[in-house]
Amino acid sequence: MTSFAVFLRGVNVGGVTIKSADLRALFETLPVTDVKTLLASGNVTCSSDLKLQELKALSEQSLRSRFGYEAWVVVLEADTLEQIVDGCPFPADDPSTHSYVTLFSDPAVLRELLRFASSIDEAVYPLGTVAAAWQSPKGKTLDSPLNAFTNKARFKNGTTTRNLRTLQKVLAATRS
């Protein structure tokens, strides 16, 4: 049995609203155990004998069917999430800056983000092949070129961004 973190893209923004209790109830119908939802922003932890890609496909299909929206998720094994959190070079709490981690289902998109960041002289740190850490001044995230890049429609099926504090909480939930 493997512990997983499932990160939904675009939940509780842009008119797509899913209550945590409804999200948890949906996942409890899947071949998973120990389902927890966190922070009302599309974060689920669970355990399963499914392979990562099987859980991704089943999660997306179930979300689409139940909630009627174009659902996309990034799924990570808990051990991978731990490596990402531990490897992030930024502090989780800073009075002037937000620390973000963009998660990727496709390593090619991560490489594309790194090329883009280099072209605009933005600091982005790869965390393995499935994540990249970056920062934005508080109050400026929506104006960030990195945020705009990762929100392009062509990336919606394989990226999502969380702040580092959220990832720390999700990781803790996979361990409890």
Phi, psi and omega per residue, in radians:
M1 nan 2.250 -3.113
T2 -1.913 2.450 3.039
S3 -1.535 2.357 -3.101
F4 -2.221 2.714 2.907
A5 -2.070 2.267 3.134
V6 -2.011 2.145 -3.103
F7 -1.979 2.000 3.121
L8 -1.421 2.500 3.082
R9 -1.690 2.371 2.970
G10 1.251 0.478 3.133
V11 -1.651 2.408 3.138
N12 1.101 0.508 2.949
V13 -2.492 2.735 3.041
G14 1.037 0.495 3.076
G15 1.543 -0.074 3.084
V16 -1.693 1.862 -3.099
T17 -2.062 2.193 3.075
I18 -2.292 2.128 3.088
K19 -1.244 2.522 -3.127
S20 -0.987 -0.703 3.142
A21 -1.108 -0.673 3.110
D22 -1.218 -0.657 3.107
L23 -1.140 -0.794 3.117
R24 -1.081 -0.760 3.133
A25 -1.061 -0.703 3.103
L26 -1.083 -0.852 -3.108
F27 -1.139 -0.500 3.101
E28 -1.205 -0.237 3.058
T29 -1.506 -0.190 -3.115
L30 -1.539 2.895 3.108
P31 -1.335 1.101 3.128
V32 -2.379 2.839 3.073
T33 -2.259 3.033 3.042
D34 0.956 0.744 -3.080
V35 -1.280 2.290 3.032
K36 -2.385 2.480 2.986
T37 -1.968 2.603 -3.058
L38 -2.367 2.364 2.875
L39 1.156 0.275 3.056
A40 0.878 0.571 3.139
S41 -2.322 0.487 3.057
G42 1.386 0.751 3.085
N43 -2.078 2.168 -3.120
V44 -2.243 2.420 2.948
T45 -2.057 2.591 3.136
C46 -2.871 3.013 3.036
S47 -2.167 2.582 -3.104
S48 -2.842 2.761 2.982
D49 -1.568 -0.072 3.086
L50 -1.141 2.686 2.974
K51 -1.355 2.760 -3.083
L52 -0.925 -0.881 -3.109
Q53 -1.141 -0.568 3.081
E54 -1.158 -0.746 3.127
L55 -1.151 -0.683 3.097
K56 -1.040 -0.926 -3.095
A57 -1.088 -0.764 -3.139
L58 -1.160 -0.693 3.111
S59 -1.077 -0.849 -3.118
E60 -1.098 -0.796 3.134
Q61 -1.071 -0.768 -3.114
S62 -1.171 -0.732 3.109
L63 -1.099 -0.758 3.127
R64 -1.081 -0.798 -3.096
S65 -1.154 -0.796 -3.049
R66 -1.353 -0.713 -3.010
F67 -1.893 -0.111 3.006
G68 1.161 0.690 3.061
Y69 -2.385 2.906 -3.132
E70 -1.371 1.526 -3.022
A71 -1.439 2.363 3.038
W72 -2.343 2.454 3.130
V73 -2.357 2.740 2.918
V74 -2.007 2.238 -3.130
V75 -1.991 2.314 3.091
L76 -2.242 2.494 2.945
E77 -1.210 2.596 -3.111
A78 -1.007 -0.654 3.129
D79 -1.111 -0.663 3.093
T80 -1.168 -0.755 3.098
L81 -1.043 -0.698 3.112
E82 -1.086 -0.744 3.109
Q83 -1.093 -0.670 3.126
I84 -1.137 -0.872 -3.119
V85 -1.087 -0.807 -3.124
D86 -1.166 -0.515 -3.097
G87 -1.518 -0.147 -3.112
C88 -1.147 2.192 -3.076
P89 -1.417 -0.042 -3.054
F90 -1.821 2.717 3.066
P91 -1.321 2.607 3.101
A92 -1.257 -0.572 -3.117
D93 -2.201 2.170 3.119
D94 -2.533 2.346 -3.068
P95 -1.120 -0.349 -3.052
S96 -2.096 -0.121 -2.988
T97 -2.407 2.474 2.988
H98 -1.684 2.385 3.045
S99 -1.796 2.152 -3.092
Y100 -2.064 2.683 3.001
V101 -2.273 2.136 3.035
T102 -1.645 2.265 -3.117
L103 -1.779 2.491 -3.046
F104 -2.237 2.395 2.961
S105 -1.534 -0.338 -3.067
D106 -2.167 1.946 3.138
P107 -1.013 -0.446 3.118
A108 -1.125 -0.603 3.120
V109 -1.232 -0.635 3.052
L110 -1.052 -0.795 3.120
R111 -1.071 -0.657 3.114
E112 -1.137 -0.714 3.082
L113 -1.085 -0.737 -3.138
L114 -1.103 -0.700 3.085
R115 -1.117 -0.773 3.132
F116 -1.071 -0.830 -3.123
A117 -1.043 -0.719 3.105
S118 -1.097 -0.676 -3.106
S119 -1.184 -0.407 3.125
I120 -1.931 0.173 3.088
D121 1.041 0.751 3.058
E122 -1.802 2.450 3.129
A123 -1.407 2.014 3.048
V124 -2.310 2.295 -3.088
Y125 -1.999 2.055 3.086
P126 -1.172 2.451 3.080
L127 -2.105 1.487 -3.015
G128 1.277 -2.642 -3.104
T129 -1.793 0.058 -3.044
V130 -2.203 0.147 -3.102
A131 -2.732 2.726 3.055
A132 -2.531 2.396 -3.139
A133 -1.780 2.482 3.093
W134 -2.694 2.928 -3.117
Q135 -2.232 2.771 3.059
S136 -2.522 2.460 3.049
P137 -1.037 2.482 3.118
K138 -0.980 2.383 -3.135
G139 1.461 -0.022 -3.091
K140 -2.095 0.105 -3.061
T141 -1.015 -0.801 -3.104
L142 -1.119 -0.411 3.114
D143 -1.564 -0.091 -3.064
S144 -1.204 2.321 3.077
P145 -1.093 -0.512 3.102
L146 -1.213 -0.708 3.071
N147 -1.079 -0.789 3.131
A148 -1.083 -0.708 -3.138
F149 -1.087 -0.847 -3.079
T150 -1.261 -0.275 3.119
N151 -1.621 0.088 3.088
K152 -1.063 2.477 -3.089
A153 -0.961 -0.614 -3.077
R154 -1.235 -0.197 3.126
F155 -1.806 -0.067 -2.998
K156 -1.106 -0.417 -3.121
N157 -1.412 -0.056 -3.082
G158 -2.585 0.292 3.086
T159 -2.434 2.686 2.932
T160 -2.778 2.659 -3.071
T161 -2.114 2.428 3.063
R162 -2.328 2.677 3.005
N163 -1.353 2.770 -3.045
L164 -1.071 -0.652 3.123
R165 -1.040 -0.710 3.112
T166 -1.085 -0.797 3.136
L167 -1.075 -0.645 3.091
Q168 -1.092 -0.738 3.131
K169 -1.177 -0.716 3.108
V170 -1.122 -0.765 3.112
L171 -1.034 -0.812 3.121
A172 -1.014 -0.659 3.138
A173 -1.166 -0.550 3.109
T174 -1.239 -0.357 -3.077
R175 -1.715 -0.127 -3.103
S176 -1.755 nan nan
